[in-house]
Amino acid sequence: MNVAFRGQFLVSGKRIQNRPLKIYKYLYDLITANSSHWLHRDLRSFFFKSTPDNPIFGHTVERIWTILFKCYKPDLYDRCTRRQCACFDES
């Protein structure tokens, strides 16, 4: 199961464990990168300055949980009601 809303998410332990640990380590390294890391030198953003305290990549990660946990198939939206739309694991 996966539910994502504004950077907050709820996901089953099964889905978390199905992803390789190296993915989580890589994301952690990027989110906690120091100020000299290339990630904070992205010149494409004129309105937002990426810093270790508020990394622009962190905002990106907030939006990819459904992809990371493989809950992005269009048919999910057709199968669920408006109030209960989420990615459910089959038992």
PDB file of N, CA, C and O in Angstrom:
ATOM      1  N   MET A   1       0.838  -1.176   0.000  1.00  0.00           N
ATOM      2  CA  MET A   1       0.000   0.000   0.000  1.00  0.00           C
ATOM      3  C   MET A   1       0.883   1.238   0.000  1.00  0.00           C
ATOM      4  O   MET A   1       1.939   1.249   0.632  1.00  0.00           O
ATOM      5  N   ASN A   2       0.469   2.254  -0.686  1.00  0.00           N
ATOM      6  CA  ASN A   2       1.200   3.515  -0.724  1.00  0.00           C
ATOM      7  C   ASN A   2       0.198   4.651  -0.814  1.00  0.00           C
ATOM      8  O   ASN A   2      -0.696   4.642  -1.660  1.00  0.00           O
ATOM      9  N   VAL A   3       0.355   5.620   0.060  1.00  0.00           N
ATOM     10  CA  VAL A   3      -0.450   6.833   0.009  1.00  0.00           C
ATOM     11  C   VAL A   3       0.523   7.997   0.118  1.00  0.00           C
ATOM     12  O   VAL A   3       1.304   8.053   1.068  1.00  0.00           O
ATOM     13  N   ALA A   4       0.497   8.922  -0.826  1.00  0.00           N
ATOM     14  CA  ALA A   4       1.399  10.072  -0.794  1.00  0.00           C
ATOM     15  C   ALA A   4       0.593  11.360  -0.890  1.00  0.00           C
ATOM     16  O   ALA A   4      -0.332  11.466  -1.696  1.00  0.00           O
ATOM     17  N   PHE A   5       0.954  12.342  -0.059  1.00  0.00           N
ATOM     18  CA  PHE A   5       0.285  13.635  -0.074  1.00  0.00           C
ATOM     19  C   PHE A   5       1.252  14.684   0.438  1.00  0.00           C
ATOM     20  O   PHE A   5       1.667  14.639   1.596  1.00  0.00           O
ATOM     21  N   ARG A   6       1.613  15.626  -0.417  1.00  0.00           N
ATOM     22  CA  ARG A   6       2.487  16.742  -0.033  1.00  0.00           C
ATOM     23  C   ARG A   6       3.754  16.298   0.702  1.00  0.00           C
ATOM     24  O   ARG A   6       4.081  16.834   1.761  1.00  0.00           O
ATOM     25  N   GLY A   7       4.448  15.344   0.152  1.00  0.00           N
ATOM     26  CA  GLY A   7       5.711  14.922   0.734  1.00  0.00           C
ATOM     27  C   GLY A   7       5.589  13.941   1.877  1.00  0.00           C
ATOM     28  O   GLY A   7       6.594  13.393   2.328  1.00  0.00           O
ATOM     29  N   GLN A   8       4.387  13.707   2.352  1.00  0.00           N
ATOM     30  CA  GLN A   8       4.176  12.707   3.390  1.00  0.00           C
ATOM     31  C   GLN A   8       3.707  11.442   2.691  1.00  0.00           C
ATOM     32  O   GLN A   8       3.000  11.501   1.685  1.00  0.00           O
ATOM     33  N   PHE A   9       4.103  10.309   3.225  1.00  0.00           N
ATOM     34  CA  PHE A   9       3.667   9.086   2.573  1.00  0.00           C
ATOM     35  C   PHE A   9       3.478   7.967   3.578  1.00  0.00           C
ATOM     36  O   PHE A   9       4.050   7.970   4.668  1.00  0.00           O
ATOM     37  N   LEU A  10       2.665   7.020   3.178  1.00  0.00           N
ATOM     38  CA  LEU A  10       2.413   5.815   3.942  1.00  0.00           C
ATOM     39  C   LEU A  10       2.621   4.674   2.968  1.00  0.00           C
ATOM     40  O   LEU A  10       2.010   4.643   1.899  1.00  0.00           O
ATOM     41  N   VAL A  11       3.474   3.744   3.331  1.00  0.00           N
ATOM     42  CA  VAL A  11       3.784   2.640   2.429  1.00  0.00           C
ATOM     43  C   VAL A  11       3.975   1.376   3.262  1.00  0.00           C
ATOM     44  O   VAL A  11       4.442   1.442   4.399  1.00  0.00           O
ATOM     45  N   SER A  12       3.619   0.248   2.706  1.00  0.00           N
ATOM     46  CA  SER A  12       3.744  -1.008   3.446  1.00  0.00           C
ATOM     47  C   SER A  12       5.213  -1.401   3.590  1.00  0.00           C
ATOM     48  O   SER A  12       6.053  -1.044   2.764  1.00  0.00           O
ATOM     49  N   GLY A  13       5.496  -2.132   4.642  1.00  0.00           N
ATOM     50  CA  GLY A  13       6.847  -2.642   4.851  1.00  0.00           C
ATOM     51  C   GLY A  13       7.290  -3.522   3.693  1.00  0.00           C
ATOM     52  O   GLY A  13       8.467  -3.545   3.332  1.00  0.00           O
ATOM     53  N   LYS A  14       6.346  -4.240   3.119  1.00  0.00           N
ATOM     54  CA  LYS A  14       6.639  -5.113   1.981  1.00  0.00           C
ATOM     55  C   LYS A  14       7.203  -4.310   0.815  1.00  0.00           C
ATOM     56  O   LYS A  14       8.187  -4.717   0.196  1.00  0.00           O
ATOM     57  N   ARG A  15       6.586  -3.176   0.515  1.00  0.00           N
ATOM     58  CA  ARG A  15       7.073  -2.349  -0.593  1.00  0.00           C
ATOM     59  C   ARG A  15       8.428  -1.721  -0.271  1.00  0.00           C
ATOM     60  O   ARG A  15       9.285  -1.611  -1.148  1.00  0.00           O
ATOM     61  N   ILE A  16       8.620  -1.316   0.967  1.00  0.00           N
ATOM     62  CA  ILE A  16       9.911  -0.745   1.365  1.00  0.00           C
ATOM     63  C   ILE A  16      11.011  -1.781   1.202  1.00  0.00           C
ATOM     64  O   ILE A  16      12.074  -1.481   0.658  1.00  0.00           O
ATOM     65  N   GLN A  17      10.764  -2.983   1.666  1.00  0.00           N
ATOM     66  CA  GLN A  17      11.768  -4.045   1.614  1.00  0.00           C
ATOM     67  C   GLN A  17      12.000  -4.579   0.206  1.00  0.00           C
ATOM     68  O   GLN A  17      13.038  -5.187  -0.056  1.00  0.00           O
ATOM     69  N   ASN A  18      11.060  -4.365  -0.697  1.00  0.00           N
ATOM     70  CA  ASN A  18      11.230  -4.824  -2.076  1.00  0.00           C
ATOM     71  C   ASN A  18      12.173  -3.940  -2.888  1.00  0.00           C
ATOM     72  O   ASN A  18      12.580  -4.326  -3.983  1.00  0.00           O
ATOM     73  N   ARG A  19      12.525  -2.780  -2.382  1.00  0.00           N
ATOM     74  CA  ARG A  19      13.461  -1.892  -3.070  1.00  0.00           C
ATOM     75  C   ARG A  19      14.860  -2.155  -2.523  1.00  0.00           C
ATOM     76  O   ARG A  19      15.013  -2.388  -1.324  1.00  0.00           O
ATOM     77  N   PRO A  20      15.872  -2.123  -3.365  1.00  0.00           N
ATOM     78  CA  PRO A  20      17.240  -2.361  -2.897  1.00  0.00           C
ATOM     79  C   PRO A  20      17.707  -1.287  -1.905  1.00  0.00           C
ATOM     80  O   PRO A  20      17.400  -0.106  -2.069  1.00  0.00           O
ATOM     81  N   LEU A  21      18.436  -1.703  -0.899  1.00  0.00           N
ATOM     82  CA  LEU A  21      18.956  -0.786   0.118  1.00  0.00           C
ATOM     83  C   LEU A  21      19.816   0.311  -0.510  1.00  0.00           C
ATOM     84  O   LEU A  21      19.839   1.438  -0.016  1.00  0.00           O
ATOM     85  N   LYS A  22      20.515  -0.009  -1.587  1.00  0.00           N
ATOM     86  CA  LYS A  22      21.396   0.990  -2.219  1.00  0.00           C
ATOM     87  C   LYS A  22      20.610   2.209  -2.715  1.00  0.00           C
ATOM     88  O   LYS A  22      21.158   3.310  -2.770  1.00  0.00           O
ATOM     89  N   ILE A  23      19.351   2.030  -3.072  1.00  0.00           N
ATOM     90  CA  ILE A  23      18.532   3.174  -3.499  1.00  0.00           C
ATOM     91  C   ILE A  23      18.334   4.140  -2.341  1.00  0.00           C
ATOM     92  O   ILE A  23      18.492   5.350  -2.503  1.00  0.00           O
ATOM     93  N   TYR A  24      17.989   3.608  -1.172  1.00  0.00           N
ATOM     94  CA  TYR A  24      17.785   4.459   0.003  1.00  0.00           C
ATOM     95  C   TYR A  24      19.080   5.147   0.421  1.00  0.00           C
ATOM     96  O   TYR A  24      19.067   6.316   0.806  1.00  0.00           O
ATOM     97  N   LYS A  25      20.196   4.428   0.349  1.00  0.00           N
ATOM     98  CA  LYS A  25      21.491   5.018   0.702  1.00  0.00           C
ATOM     99  C   LYS A  25      21.851   6.149  -0.263  1.00  0.00           C
ATOM    100  O   LYS A  25      22.353   7.193   0.153  1.00  0.00           O
ATOM    101  N   TYR A  26      21.593   5.934  -1.541  1.00  0.00           N
ATOM    102  CA  TYR A  26      21.887   6.953  -2.549  1.00  0.00           C
ATOM    103  C   TYR A  26      21.037   8.203  -2.322  1.00  0.00           C
ATOM    104  O   TYR A  26      21.554   9.320  -2.346  1.00  0.00           O
ATOM    105  N   LEU A  27      19.743   8.017  -2.102  1.00  0.00           N
ATOM    106  CA  LEU A  27      18.862   9.155  -1.834  1.00  0.00           C
ATOM    107  C   LEU A  27      19.293   9.888  -0.568  1.00  0.00           C
ATOM    108  O   LEU A  27      19.302  11.119  -0.536  1.00  0.00           O
ATOM    109  N   TYR A  28      19.646   9.149   0.461  1.00  0.00           N
ATOM    110  CA  TYR A  28      20.103   9.758   1.712  1.00  0.00           C
ATOM    111  C   TYR A  28      21.357  10.600   1.475  1.00  0.00           C
ATOM    112  O   TYR A  28      21.456  11.728   1.957  1.00  0.00           O
ATOM    113  N   ASP A  29      22.306  10.045   0.735  1.00  0.00           N
ATOM    114  CA  ASP A  29      23.542  10.787   0.451  1.00  0.00           C
ATOM    115  C   ASP A  29      23.259  12.091  -0.293  1.00  0.00           C
ATOM    116  O   ASP A  29      23.894  13.109  -0.017  1.00  0.00           O
ATOM    117  N   LEU A  30      22.327  12.071  -1.220  1.00  0.00           N
ATOM    118  CA  LEU A  30      21.999  13.289  -1.963  1.00  0.00           C
ATOM    119  C   LEU A  30      21.262  14.306  -1.094  1.00  0.00           C
ATOM    120  O   LEU A  30      21.549  15.502  -1.150  1.00  0.00           O
ATOM    121  N   ILE A  31      20.322  13.830  -0.300  1.00  0.00           N
ATOM    122  CA  ILE A  31      19.545  14.748   0.540  1.00  0.00           C
ATOM    123  C   ILE A  31      20.413  15.388   1.616  1.00  0.00           C
ATOM    124  O   ILE A  31      20.174  16.533   1.998  1.00  0.00           O
ATOM    125  N   THR A  32      21.412  14.669   2.108  1.00  0.00           N
ATOM    126  CA  THR A  32      22.267  15.186   3.184  1.00  0.00           C
ATOM    127  C   THR A  32      23.600  15.733   2.670  1.00  0.00           C
ATOM    128  O   THR A  32      24.524  15.944   3.456  1.00  0.00           O
ATOM    129  N   ALA A  33      23.706  15.960   1.379  1.00  0.00           N
ATOM    130  CA  ALA A  33      24.957  16.457   0.793  1.00  0.00           C
ATOM    131  C   ALA A  33      25.325  17.827   1.357  1.00  0.00           C
ATOM    132  O   ALA A  33      24.457  18.651   1.645  1.00  0.00           O
ATOM    133  N   ASN A  34      26.631  18.053   1.509  1.00  0.00           N
ATOM    134  CA  ASN A  34      27.080  19.349   2.041  1.00  0.00           C
ATOM    135  C   ASN A  34      26.980  20.438   0.974  1.00  0.00           C
ATOM    136  O   ASN A  34      26.683  20.159  -0.188  1.00  0.00           O
ATOM    137  N   SER A  35      27.228  21.658   1.376  1.00  0.00           N
ATOM    138  CA  SER A  35      27.009  22.817   0.494  1.00  0.00           C
ATOM    139  C   SER A  35      27.916  22.844  -0.735  1.00  0.00           C
ATOM    140  O   SER A  35      27.599  23.537  -1.701  1.00  0.00           O
ATOM    141  N   SER A  36      29.025  22.117  -0.731  1.00  0.00           N
ATOM    142  CA  SER A  36      29.907  22.113  -1.898  1.00  0.00           C
ATOM    143  C   SER A  36      29.501  21.065  -2.938  1.00  0.00           C
ATOM    144  O   SER A  36      30.096  21.002  -4.015  1.00  0.00           O
ATOM    145  N   HIS A  37      28.522  20.266  -2.636  1.00  0.00           N
ATOM    146  CA  HIS A  37      28.078  19.219  -3.563  1.00  0.00           C
ATOM    147  C   HIS A  37      27.470  19.855  -4.816  1.00  0.00           C
ATOM    148  O   HIS A  37      26.828  20.902  -4.732  1.00  0.00           O
ATOM    149  N   TRP A  38      27.671  19.224  -5.975  1.00  0.00           N
ATOM    150  CA  TRP A  38      27.152  19.750  -7.246  1.00  0.00           C
ATOM    151  C   TRP A  38      25.643  19.957  -7.217  1.00  0.00           C
ATOM    152  O   TRP A  38      25.116  20.804  -7.938  1.00  0.00           O
ATOM    153  N   LEU A  39      24.960  19.201  -6.401  1.00  0.00           N
ATOM    154  CA  LEU A  39      23.506  19.294  -6.333  1.00  0.00           C
ATOM    155  C   LEU A  39      23.030  20.683  -5.906  1.00  0.00           C
ATOM    156  O   LEU A  39      21.958  21.130  -6.315  1.00  0.00           O
ATOM    157  N   HIS A  40      23.826  21.356  -5.088  1.00  0.00           N
ATOM    158  CA  HIS A  40      23.453  22.685  -4.597  1.00  0.00           C
ATOM    159  C   HIS A  40      23.909  23.808  -5.535  1.00  0.00           C
ATOM    160  O   HIS A  40      23.678  24.985  -5.257  1.00  0.00           O
ATOM    161  N   ARG A  41      24.549  23.444  -6.632  1.00  0.00           N
ATOM    162  CA  ARG A  41      25.025  24.453  -7.581  1.00  0.00           C
ATOM    163  C   ARG A  41      24.191  24.483  -8.859  1.00  0.00           C
ATOM    164  O   ARG A  41      24.639  25.013  -9.875  1.00  0.00           O
ATOM    165  N   ASP A  42      23.009  23.934  -8.820  1.00  0.00           N
ATOM    166  CA  ASP A  42      22.129  23.914  -9.991  1.00  0.00           C
ATOM    167  C   ASP A  42      21.690  25.344 -10.314  1.00  0.00           C
ATOM    168  O   ASP A  42      21.019  25.989  -9.508  1.00  0.00           O
ATOM    169  N   LEU A  43      22.063  25.825 -11.470  1.00  0.00           N
ATOM    170  CA  LEU A  43      21.784  27.211 -11.846  1.00  0.00           C
ATOM    171  C   LEU A  43      20.442  27.382 -12.552  1.00  0.00           C
ATOM    172  O   LEU A  43      20.081  28.502 -12.914  1.00  0.00           O
ATOM    173  N   ARG A  44      19.704  26.304 -12.753  1.00  0.00           N
ATOM    174  CA  ARG A  44      18.427  26.408 -13.466  1.00  0.00           C
ATOM    175  C   ARG A  44      17.333  27.035 -12.615  1.00  0.00           C
ATOM    176  O   ARG A  44      16.350  27.547 -13.151  1.00  0.00           O
ATOM    177  N   SER A  45      17.489  27.003 -11.324  1.00  0.00           N
ATOM    178  CA  SER A  45      16.447  27.534 -10.450  1.00  0.00           C
ATOM    179  C   SER A  45      16.792  28.965 -10.049  1.00  0.00           C
ATOM    180  O   SER A  45      17.755  29.198  -9.318  1.00  0.00           O
ATOM    181  N   PHE A  46      16.009  29.910 -10.526  1.00  0.00           N
ATOM    182  CA  PHE A  46      16.238  31.316 -10.204  1.00  0.00           C
ATOM    183  C   PHE A  46      15.535  31.735  -8.920  1.00  0.00           C
ATOM    184  O   PHE A  46      15.929  32.713  -8.285  1.00  0.00           O
ATOM    185  N   PHE A  47      14.502  31.001  -8.540  1.00  0.00           N
ATOM    186  CA  PHE A  47      13.672  31.395  -7.409  1.00  0.00           C
ATOM    187  C   PHE A  47      13.953  30.595  -6.147  1.00  0.00           C
ATOM    188  O   PHE A  47      13.409  30.903  -5.086  1.00  0.00           O
ATOM    189  N   PHE A  48      14.780  29.587  -6.245  1.00  0.00           N
ATOM    190  CA  PHE A  48      15.032  28.716  -5.105  1.00  0.00           C
ATOM    191  C   PHE A  48      16.513  28.404  -5.028  1.00  0.00           C
ATOM    192  O   PHE A  48      17.104  27.932  -5.999  1.00  0.00           O
ATOM    193  N   LYS A  49      17.109  28.664  -3.885  1.00  0.00           N
ATOM    194  CA  LYS A  49      18.515  28.322  -3.691  1.00  0.00           C
ATOM    195  C   LYS A  49      18.593  27.056  -2.859  1.00  0.00           C
ATOM    196  O   LYS A  49      18.113  27.010  -1.726  1.00  0.00           O
ATOM    197  N   SER A  50      19.194  26.046  -3.425  1.00  0.00           N
ATOM    198  CA  SER A  50      19.347  24.777  -2.730  1.00  0.00           C
ATOM    199  C   SER A  50      20.440  24.896  -1.672  1.00  0.00           C
ATOM    200  O   SER A  50      21.543  25.359  -1.963  1.00  0.00           O
ATOM    201  N   THR A  51      20.136  24.482  -0.462  1.00  0.00           N
ATOM    202  CA  THR A  51      21.094  24.481   0.644  1.00  0.00           C
ATOM    203  C   THR A  51      20.979  23.148   1.378  1.00  0.00           C
ATOM    204  O   THR A  51      19.980  22.445   1.220  1.00  0.00           O
ATOM    205  N   PRO A  52      21.984  22.788   2.177  1.00  0.00           N
ATOM    206  CA  PRO A  52      21.874  21.552   2.951  1.00  0.00           C
ATOM    207  C   PRO A  52      20.648  21.536   3.870  1.00  0.00           C
ATOM    208  O   PRO A  52      20.078  20.474   4.122  1.00  0.00           O
ATOM    209  N   ASP A  53      20.244  22.700   4.369  1.00  0.00           N
ATOM    210  CA  ASP A  53      19.064  22.764   5.237  1.00  0.00           C
ATOM    211  C   ASP A  53      17.754  22.656   4.466  1.00  0.00           C
ATOM    212  O   ASP A  53      16.735  22.255   5.030  1.00  0.00           O
ATOM    213  N   ASN A  54      17.770  23.005   3.194  1.00  0.00           N
ATOM    214  CA  ASN A  54      16.567  22.983   2.371  1.00  0.00           C
ATOM    215  C   ASN A  54      16.957  22.618   0.933  1.00  0.00           C
ATOM    216  O   ASN A  54      16.924  23.466   0.041  1.00  0.00           O
ATOM    217  N   PRO A  55      17.327  21.344   0.717  1.00  0.00           N
ATOM    218  CA  PRO A  55      17.810  20.941  -0.605  1.00  0.00           C
ATOM    219  C   PRO A  55      16.687  20.848  -1.628  1.00  0.00           C
ATOM    220  O   PRO A  55      15.623  20.299  -1.344  1.00  0.00           O
ATOM    221  N   ILE A  56      16.929  21.384  -2.809  1.00  0.00           N
ATOM    222  CA  ILE A  56      15.922  21.305  -3.865  1.00  0.00           C
ATOM    223  C   ILE A  56      15.639  19.850  -4.219  1.00  0.00           C
ATOM    224  O   ILE A  56      14.519  19.505  -4.597  1.00  0.00           O
ATOM    225  N   PHE A  57      16.647  19.004  -4.099  1.00  0.00           N
ATOM    226  CA  PHE A  57      16.445  17.585  -4.385  1.00  0.00           C
ATOM    227  C   PHE A  57      15.460  16.963  -3.399  1.00  0.00           C
ATOM    228  O   PHE A  57      14.728  16.041  -3.760  1.00  0.00           O
ATOM    229  N   GLY A  58      15.431  17.444  -2.182  1.00  0.00           N
ATOM    230  CA  GLY A  58      14.463  16.958  -1.198  1.00  0.00           C
ATOM    231  C   GLY A  58      13.039  17.200  -1.660  1.00  0.00           C
ATOM    232  O   GLY A  58      12.161  16.365  -1.442  1.00  0.00           O
ATOM    233  N   HIS A  59      12.807  18.337  -2.295  1.00  0.00           N
ATOM    234  CA  HIS A  59      11.475  18.640  -2.828  1.00  0.00           C
ATOM    235  C   HIS A  59      11.129  17.689  -3.978  1.00  0.00           C
ATOM    236  O   HIS A  59       9.968  17.321  -4.162  1.00  0.00           O
ATOM    237  N   THR A  60      12.136  17.300  -4.739  1.00  0.00           N
ATOM    238  CA  THR A  60      11.919  16.338  -5.818  1.00  0.00           C
ATOM    239  C   THR A  60      11.560  14.975  -5.249  1.00  0.00           C
ATOM    240  O   THR A  60      10.634  14.319  -5.727  1.00  0.00           O
ATOM    241  N   VAL A  61      12.290  14.554  -4.234  1.00  0.00           N
ATOM    242  CA  VAL A  61      12.027  13.252  -3.614  1.00  0.00           C
ATOM    243  C   VAL A  61      10.612  13.198  -3.042  1.00  0.00           C
ATOM    244  O   VAL A  61       9.968  12.150  -3.083  1.00  0.00           O
ATOM    245  N   GLU A  62      10.130  14.307  -2.516  1.00  0.00           N
ATOM    246  CA  GLU A  62       8.763  14.345  -1.989  1.00  0.00           C
ATOM    247  C   GLU A  62       7.740  13.966  -3.049  1.00  0.00           C
ATOM    248  O   GLU A  62       6.654  13.484  -2.728  1.00  0.00           O
ATOM    249  N   ARG A  63       8.082  14.183  -4.294  1.00  0.00           N
ATOM    250  CA  ARG A  63       7.130  13.934  -5.374  1.00  0.00           C
ATOM    251  C   ARG A  63       7.317  12.588  -6.064  1.00  0.00           C
ATOM    252  O   ARG A  63       6.510  12.230  -6.923  1.00  0.00           O
ATOM    253  N   ILE A  64       8.350  11.836  -5.717  1.00  0.00           N
ATOM    254  CA  ILE A  64       8.599  10.572  -6.425  1.00  0.00           C
ATOM    255  C   ILE A  64       8.273   9.316  -5.625  1.00  0.00           C
ATOM    256  O   ILE A  64       8.565   8.210  -6.080  1.00  0.00           O
ATOM    257  N   TRP A  65       7.679   9.460  -4.452  1.00  0.00           N
ATOM    258  CA  TRP A  65       7.403   8.256  -3.654  1.00  0.00           C
ATOM    259  C   TRP A  65       6.571   7.245  -4.425  1.00  0.00           C
ATOM    260  O   TRP A  65       6.847   6.047  -4.360  1.00  0.00           O
ATOM    261  N   THR A  66       5.572   7.696  -5.145  1.00  0.00           N
ATOM    262  CA  THR A  66       4.728   6.747  -5.878  1.00  0.00           C
ATOM    263  C   THR A  66       5.527   5.998  -6.944  1.00  0.00           C
ATOM    264  O   THR A  66       5.246   4.832  -7.219  1.00  0.00           O
ATOM    265  N   ILE A  67       6.504   6.647  -7.538  1.00  0.00           N
ATOM    266  CA  ILE A  67       7.359   5.983  -8.523  1.00  0.00           C
ATOM    267  C   ILE A  67       8.321   5.034  -7.820  1.00  0.00           C
ATOM    268  O   ILE A  67       8.490   3.893  -8.250  1.00  0.00           O
ATOM    269  N   LEU A  68       8.943   5.490  -6.757  1.00  0.00           N
ATOM    270  CA  LEU A  68       9.901   4.667  -6.024  1.00  0.00           C
ATOM    271  C   LEU A  68       9.277   3.356  -5.549  1.00  0.00           C
ATOM    272  O   LEU A  68       9.921   2.308  -5.587  1.00  0.00           O
ATOM    273  N   PHE A  69       8.040   3.418  -5.109  1.00  0.00           N
ATOM    274  CA  PHE A  69       7.380   2.224  -4.587  1.00  0.00           C
ATOM    275  C   PHE A  69       6.455   1.568  -5.605  1.00  0.00           C
ATOM    276  O   PHE A  69       5.606   0.752  -5.245  1.00  0.00           O
ATOM    277  N   LYS A  70       6.620   1.928  -6.877  1.00  0.00           N
ATOM    278  CA  LYS A  70       5.904   1.314  -7.992  1.00  0.00           C
ATOM    279  C   LYS A  70       4.385   1.402  -7.844  1.00  0.00           C
ATOM    280  O   LYS A  70       3.673   0.410  -8.001  1.00  0.00           O
ATOM    281  N   CYS A  71       3.913   2.587  -7.545  1.00  0.00           N
ATOM    282  CA  CYS A  71       2.473   2.847  -7.428  1.00  0.00           C
ATOM    283  C   CYS A  71       2.077   3.948  -8.405  1.00  0.00           C
ATOM    284  O   CYS A  71       1.408   4.907  -8.020  1.00  0.00           O
ATOM    285  N   TYR A  72       2.474   3.820  -9.631  1.00  0.00           N
ATOM    286  CA  TYR A  72       2.276   4.894 -10.595  1.00  0.00           C
ATOM    287  C   TYR A  72       1.480   4.468 -11.823  1.00  0.00           C
ATOM    288  O   TYR A  72       1.356   5.247 -12.768  1.00  0.00           O
ATOM    289  N   LYS A  73       0.943   3.267 -11.834  1.00  0.00           N
ATOM    290  CA  LYS A  73       0.230   2.786 -13.014  1.00  0.00           C
ATOM    291  C   LYS A  73      -1.102   3.524 -13.171  1.00  0.00           C
ATOM    292  O   LYS A  73      -1.843   3.676 -12.200  1.00  0.00           O
ATOM    293  N   PRO A  74      -1.405   3.978 -14.376  1.00  0.00           N
ATOM    294  CA  PRO A  74      -2.648   4.737 -14.590  1.00  0.00           C
ATOM    295  C   PRO A  74      -3.910   3.983 -14.186  1.00  0.00           C
ATOM    296  O   PRO A  74      -4.881   4.608 -13.761  1.00  0.00           O
ATOM    297  N   ASP A  75      -3.921   2.656 -14.306  1.00  0.00           N
ATOM    298  CA  ASP A  75      -5.125   1.906 -13.964  1.00  0.00           C
ATOM    299  C   ASP A  75      -5.446   1.951 -12.474  1.00  0.00           C
ATOM    300  O   ASP A  75      -6.569   1.636 -12.081  1.00  0.00           O
ATOM    301  N   LEU A  76      -4.489   2.336 -11.642  1.00  0.00           N
ATOM    302  CA  LEU A  76      -4.763   2.470 -10.208  1.00  0.00           C
ATOM    303  C   LEU A  76      -5.837   3.518  -9.971  1.00  0.00           C
ATOM    304  O   LEU A  76      -6.677   3.366  -9.085  1.00  0.00           O
ATOM    305  N   TYR A  77      -5.810   4.564 -10.750  1.00  0.00           N
ATOM    306  CA  TYR A  77      -6.766   5.644 -10.573  1.00  0.00           C
ATOM    307  C   TYR A  77      -8.161   5.246 -11.060  1.00  0.00           C
ATOM    308  O   TYR A  77      -9.165   5.780 -10.590  1.00  0.00           O
ATOM    309  N   ASP A  78      -8.213   4.312 -11.998  1.00  0.00           N
ATOM    310  CA  ASP A  78      -9.503   3.837 -12.489  1.00  0.00           C
ATOM    311  C   ASP A  78     -10.135   2.820 -11.543  1.00  0.00           C
ATOM    312  O   ASP A  78     -11.358   2.679 -11.513  1.00  0.00           O
ATOM    313  N   ARG A  79      -9.311   2.111 -10.770  1.00  0.00           N
ATOM    314  CA  ARG A  79      -9.810   1.045  -9.909  1.00  0.00           C
ATOM    315  C   ARG A  79     -10.247   1.521  -8.533  1.00  0.00           C
ATOM    316  O   ARG A  79     -10.892   0.763  -7.810  1.00  0.00           O
ATOM    317  N   CYS A  80      -9.926   2.722  -8.154  1.00  0.00           N
ATOM    318  CA  CYS A  80     -10.228   3.137  -6.787  1.00  0.00           C
ATOM    319  C   CYS A  80     -11.224   4.292  -6.767  1.00  0.00           C
ATOM    320  O   CYS A  80     -11.389   5.016  -7.749  1.00  0.00           O
ATOM    321  N   THR A  81     -11.873   4.440  -5.637  1.00  0.00           N
ATOM    322  CA  THR A  81     -12.818   5.536  -5.483  1.00  0.00           C
ATOM    323  C   THR A  81     -12.057   6.820  -5.198  1.00  0.00           C
ATOM    324  O   THR A  81     -10.868   6.788  -4.883  1.00  0.00           O
ATOM    325  N   ARG A  82     -12.732   7.929  -5.306  1.00  0.00           N
ATOM    326  CA  ARG A  82     -12.081   9.226  -5.097  1.00  0.00           C
ATOM    327  C   ARG A  82     -11.520   9.351  -3.678  1.00  0.00           C
ATOM    328  O   ARG A  82     -10.445   9.922  -3.490  1.00  0.00           O
ATOM    329  N   ARG A  83     -12.225   8.831  -2.694  1.00  0.00           N
ATOM    330  CA  ARG A  83     -11.787   8.949  -1.303  1.00  0.00           C
ATOM    331  C   ARG A  83     -10.700   7.956  -0.928  1.00  0.00           C
ATOM    332  O   ARG A  83      -9.947   8.193   0.017  1.00  0.00           O
ATOM    333  N   GLN A  84     -10.608   6.866  -1.643  1.00  0.00           N
ATOM    334  CA  GLN A  84      -9.674   5.817  -1.253  1.00  0.00           C
ATOM    335  C   GLN A  84      -8.745   5.442  -2.395  1.00  0.00           C
ATOM    336  O   GLN A  84      -8.568   4.258  -2.680  1.00  0.00           O
ATOM    337  N   CYS A  85      -8.169   6.396  -3.033  1.00  0.00           N
ATOM    338  CA  CYS A  85      -7.273   6.106  -4.144  1.00  0.00           C
ATOM    339  C   CYS A  85      -5.856   5.922  -3.617  1.00  0.00           C
ATOM    340  O   CYS A  85      -5.264   6.840  -3.050  1.00  0.00           O
ATOM    341  N   ALA A  86      -5.332   4.741  -3.811  1.00  0.00           N
ATOM    342  CA  ALA A  86      -3.987   4.431  -3.344  1.00  0.00           C
ATOM    343  C   ALA A  86      -3.496   3.186  -4.063  1.00  0.00           C
ATOM    344  O   ALA A  86      -4.194   2.625  -4.908  1.00  0.00           O
ATOM    345  N   CYS A  87      -2.335   2.777  -3.734  1.00  0.00           N
ATOM    346  CA  CYS A  87      -1.736   1.582  -4.307  1.00  0.00           C
ATOM    347  C   CYS A  87      -1.803   0.493  -3.239  1.00  0.00           C
ATOM    348  O   CYS A  87      -1.131   0.586  -2.212  1.00  0.00           O
ATOM    349  N   PHE A  88      -2.591  -0.512  -3.476  1.00  0.00           N
ATOM    350  CA  PHE A  88      -2.757  -1.571  -2.487  1.00  0.00           C
ATOM    351  C   PHE A  88      -2.036  -2.834  -2.935  1.00  0.00           C
ATOM    352  O   PHE A  88      -2.087  -3.206  -4.107  1.00  0.00           O
ATOM    353  N   ASP A  89      -1.373  -3.480  -2.007  1.00  0.00           N
ATOM    354  CA  ASP A  89      -0.723  -4.753  -2.296  1.00  0.00           C
ATOM    355  C   ASP A  89      -1.789  -5.840  -2.308  1.00  0.00           C
ATOM    356  O   ASP A  89      -2.691  -5.861  -1.471  1.00  0.00           O
ATOM    357  N   GLU A  90      -1.665  -6.733  -3.268  1.00  0.00           N
ATOM    358  CA  GLU A  90      -2.583  -7.870  -3.316  1.00  0.00           C
ATOM    359  C   GLU A  90      -2.165  -8.856  -2.234  1.00  0.00           C
ATOM    360  O   GLU A  90      -0.974  -9.088  -2.029  1.00  0.00           O
ATOM    361  N   SER A  91      -3.121  -9.423  -1.558  1.00  0.00           N
ATOM    362  CA  SER A  91      -2.819 -10.400  -0.493  1.00  0.00           C
ATOM    363  C   SER A  91      -2.611 -11.771  -1.071  1.00  0.00           C
ATOM    364  O   SER A  91      -2.348 -12.719  -0.331  1.00  0.00           O
TER     365      SER A  91
END
